Amino acid sequence: MDILTFLRQRAGDFRCPVCRRSLADCKMRQLTHQGSQYTVEVTCRKCDMAFVVALELHGGGDGAEEVAAAAAEAPPITADDILDVHRALKGYQGPLTALLEPDRDQP
């Protein structure tokens, strides 16, 4: 399956990060393709906002099942999620990289 065809079939499940309208009729242009890695430019037809999506497919076949499963498992980040992170990090004084590293004290 062609990656653009696959993405167009699922674009309606996503919203523009600026105007929040469905990306069902968005413009797509494949920028690069190297092995299982793709870079696609997506442009909202409503507000003309353009952004780049980087994809890497894993597994057998064309990888479409894995991408669809990952998208279905990851709900969109809400404003409440951002507020929760803000509250949790409000008094944090360490480096950002320390937050991203796995805890080495645990087995």
Residue pairs with C-beta under 8 A, 6 or more apart in sequence:
1 62
1 64
3 30
3 33
3 38
3 40
3 55
4 28
4 30
4 40
6 62
6 64
6 67
7 28
7 40
7 42
7 53
8 28
10 68
10 71
11 22
11 23
11 24
11 25
11 26
11 28
11 42
12 22
12 23
12 24
13 71
14 22
14 23
15 21
15 22
15 23
15 76
16 22
16 23
16 26
16 44
16 46
16 47
16 49
17 49
17 51
18 44
18 47
18 49
19 44
19 46
19 47
19 49
21 44
21 46
21 47
23 42
23 44
25 45
26 42
26 43
26 44
26 45
27 42
27 43
27 45
28 40
28 41
28 42
28 43
29 40
29 41
29 43
30 38
30 39
30 40
30 41
31 39
31 40
31 41
31 52
32 38
32 39
33 39
36 56
36 57
36 58
36 63
37 54
37 55
37 56
38 54
38 55
38 56
38 57
39 52
39 53
39 54
39 55
40 52
40 53
40 55
41 50
41 51
41 52
41 53
42 50
42 51
42 52
42 53
43 49
43 50
44 50
55 67
57 63
57 64
57 66
57 67
58 66
59 65
59 66
89 99
92 99
